[in-house]
Amino acid sequence: MNDRLNGLLKLFKKDPNDSFLIYGIALEYKSRKKYAEAEDYFKILLGKDSNYVPAYMQYALLKEEMNDISKAKDIYSEGINIARINGDTHAAKEMEEFLDELN
């Protein structure tokens, strides 16, 4: 583990409800191709903060990297709905484009 990931994990122990921090940990694991760990943190994040729109796209991209296309489609669809509810049309359109590529 590098210093950045160690630092994020230490901060997480102090504040396990910080959505941005959890997102950062998930991305750090994803960038290291530690997919199971990344998925765990995406699940933690979306369980605590289902309106954290960027997590849906990154989680779906992770599932694509894991070759779980069906699950990636489900996550994109859910993310599109959440983005629309939150008025984030840019994120919704971006995820729609990724979803269209999988169909």
Buried (B, 14 or more C-beta within 10 A) or exposed (E): EEEEBEEBBEBBEEEEEBBEBBBBBBBBBBEEEBBEBBBBBBBBBBEEBEEBBBBBBBBBBBBBEBEBEEBBBBBBBBBBEBBBEEEBEEBBEBBBEBBEEEE
